Amino acid sequence: MGKSNKLTNRPLVTVYITSHNYGNYLKRAIQSVLRQSLKNFELIIIDDGSKDKSKSIINSYKKNKKITTVFQKNKGLTVTNNIALRLSKGKYIMRLDADDWLDLNALEIMSNILERNAKIGLVFPDYFEVDRNGNILNLVRRHDFKKVKLHDQPAHGACTMIRKKCLEKIGGYSEKYDRQDGFYLWIKFIQKYKVLNTNLPLFYYRKHGSSLSSNEEKILSTRSKIIRSNLSKNNLSKKALAILPIRGLKINPSSYVLKKLKGKPLVFWAIESLLKAKNISKVVVTSPDNDILKFLKKNYKNKIILHKRDENLGGINIELDKSLQLASNFARKKKVKFEHIFQFSYKAPFIRSDDIDAFINVIDFFKTDEVIGVRSEVERIYKHDGNGLKNINLSPNLKLERDQVYKGIDGVRVFRKKFVNKRKNISKIGHYILDQKSSHVIKNDLDWKIAEVI
């Protein structure tokens, strides 16, 4: 473990626990650190303005020489992370949330990985998901990151061991964001340092309703802002051409395209989101329906480009690739400059302009060929193998990241313009997760009724 650590009395690892009203779980978290097989560590416990019994629990450990305690008014997670970073003496640093706990060998295993490879900036493990009472729900297995090429699935924010000097070089934690500190670090680290996982479950992650991670819309919005802030000015100047295909009422008389949702024609929702998006250079509506095109011209005039496509390309079972190619060529003739093509659907009225910008930021940051809009499918998925239904998961209590299933949102994707007529050449596909409301697609009367109330 290095003579220098002994000579300077420097701990190899700093673990810090932040607690805001987690007194019911705090003792277990603290004890899991104190019982570690690795003994060369320090523990910083920060009470972030708790109103429960946290203070008395923390004070009961005051005499332990390995522990430093801090009591402060509530400052939030990211500010508290930086306070812990400034106080830490360890070569490596790791946060443990007050409602989680560590495997007895966690510090030893992860610090050994960092000690053996100076190029690795952070290491993270697999983990168990547990319920409010600490009962194991699932074992979550991450990818083998020695083989991962697309780093768009981040490590868990807590229980990730970080090389302290690397964390200091990136400026610590950004205090612009009140959540998603782990995602922020991930985005920073993958640009400069190697990241690695160990396929061993080394901590227990408690899932309960009061978890900070439960607010999906805010989480996804924060992630989008973090990615945007890490793009260069050149990337931010890249624009996408939005193409909105509409078959129209002649080909599809049951279409909802002009039906009013909350007092506004459905297609207006899509057009207005696209017009507000910063990364969209121009909106092209392509349709074989002259009445639709005239209606949109009357309402949007020169704000959008209207493209009349052949009726033969508007059939229900006709692929859109040819229509997208013709619409993009039409835009080029009108001197529209763009780097990507954003295919959009009027059937998804709640996708916000911020989401649209995020698609384009994701394709640029991760340098993929395409990004599709998705929802994570959390229910069990079955397939028929000829002898009956089979669960695609090997075990109901084992979550393998490689088996994660995503549901694509129909007609919502962005791809590089060079692939508009070479779709078969697309090989690297990224994803952007939409929240539950944004992913709502109107395909039938029930979907419409749901849209009217959300």
QUIRA-V253651 format. One record per run of one state. SS is the DSSP state (h for helix, s for strand, l for the rest). FROM is the first residue (numbers start at 1). TO is the last residue. If there is no record, write none. Layout:
ss & from & to
SS & FROM & TO
SS & FROM & TO
This chain:
ss & from & to
l & 1 & 2
h & 3 & 8
l & 9 & 12
s & 13 & 19
l & 20 & 22
h & 23 & 34
l & 35 & 40
s & 41 & 48
l & 49 & 53
h & 54 & 59
l & 60 & 66
s & 67 & 72
l & 73 & 76
h & 77 & 87
l & 88 & 91
s & 92 & 97
l & 98 & 100
s & 101 & 102
l & 103 & 105
h & 106 & 116
l & 117 & 119
s & 120 & 130
l & 131 & 135
s & 136 & 141
l & 142 & 159
s & 160 & 163
h & 164 & 169
l & 170 & 180
h & 181 & 192
l & 193 & 193
s & 194 & 206
l & 207 & 211
h & 212 & 214
l & 215 & 215
h & 216 & 229
l & 230 & 232
h & 233 & 237
l & 238 & 239
s & 240 & 246
l & 247 & 259
s & 260 & 261
l & 262 & 263
s & 264 & 265
h & 266 & 276
l & 277 & 279
s & 280 & 287
l & 288 & 289
h & 290 & 303
l & 304 & 304
s & 305 & 308
l & 309 & 310
h & 311 & 313
l & 314 & 320
h & 321 & 333
l & 334 & 339
s & 340 & 344
l & 345 & 352
h & 353 & 365
l & 366 & 369
s & 370 & 377
l & 378 & 381
s & 382 & 384
l & 385 & 388
s & 389 & 391
l & 392 & 397
s & 398 & 400
h & 401 & 403
l & 404 & 404
s & 405 & 416
h & 417 & 419
l & 420 & 422
h & 423 & 425
l & 426 & 428
s & 429 & 433
l & 434 & 444
h & 445 & 453
l & 454 & 454
